[in-house]
Amino acid sequence: MPNWDDMRIFLAVARGESLSRAGRVLRMDPATVGRRIARLEESLGAALFAKSPQGYILTEAGAELLDPAETAESALATGVGAVTGMGAGLAGTIRIGAPDGAANFLLPQVCARIHEANPDLEIQILALPRVVNLSKREADMALTVSPPQTGRLTVQKVADYHLHLAAPEGSGITRLSDLKTRPVVGYIPDMIFDKELDYLSELGVTRVQLASNSLSVQLMLMRAKGGVGIVHDFALPFAPELRLILTGEIALTRAFYLVRHASDRGSERLTRFAEALSQGLRAEISRLEAQASDR
């Protein structure tokens, strides 16, 4: 009979679709992950995964096991919460503001999982191409790419994330000098609302031929073979046409910060949500960046 550790490994492979990605999440050697999956399949008398060019894909038997495994995972988390005094589900409405990169590529997955564990909770994601004004109560909390220096706010660093140059597959870019012959995709210069987003200036790029104030639009421009640009590693899995380029020459690191009203510090409900959100973001960034590193 499988134990919970078996299910934990099964879920990591099912979600990462790769032994190496699962190994990063589990902090295990991929070969060990493979042996554990083989042992689990032998104990169940059924193949759970089929190896394909896309990675490890669930078989029919694996798909049947996925939902019960995730239910067990949720139940275990609820049990741990009950023991630690955090067992009651969250309810009401919580609005979180975020730049569109996080709002499009990270928060939907993370918030969906939080809602699944707290069905009475209503989560609103406010995506804005500017800093969310917490003083005017535009949101209960906000993700930012640099910590605010003014206002009665509490700030916690959530996680680092990474960015690289990317271009459509087959771009032929092999040297930095090749960038001069390609159109550059990036932010509209006079609409960059945070210095941490001014990536291209760091590279000495002074002209952006295809620009938008939205990261999602920039990604679509690049997918349409419009040029080369800086891409968040966590967004790359959503753009299969793009490939990382010149990773040895250009690599940027930024961070997300979770900002709240100082007066909300005593709110257990918001604190619990903030903890779940931070943990979920760290896990999702790690998962997506692992996928990008395999490209």
Secondary structure, DSSP 4 states (H G I P E B T S, - for coil): ---HHHHHHHHHHHHHSSHHHHHHHHT--HHHHHHHHHHHHHHHTS--EEEETTEEEE-HHHHHHHHHHHHHHHHHHHHHHHHTT--SPP-EEEEEEE-HHHHHHTHHHHHHHHHHH-TTEEEEEEE-SS---TTTTS-SEEEESS---SSSEEEEEEEEEEEEEEEETT----SGGGGGGS-EEE--GGG--SGGG-HHHHTT----SEE-S-HHHHHHHHHTT--EEEEEGGGGGG-TTEEEE-TTT--EEEEEEEEEEGGGTT-HHHHHHHHHHHHHHHHHHHHHHHHHHT-
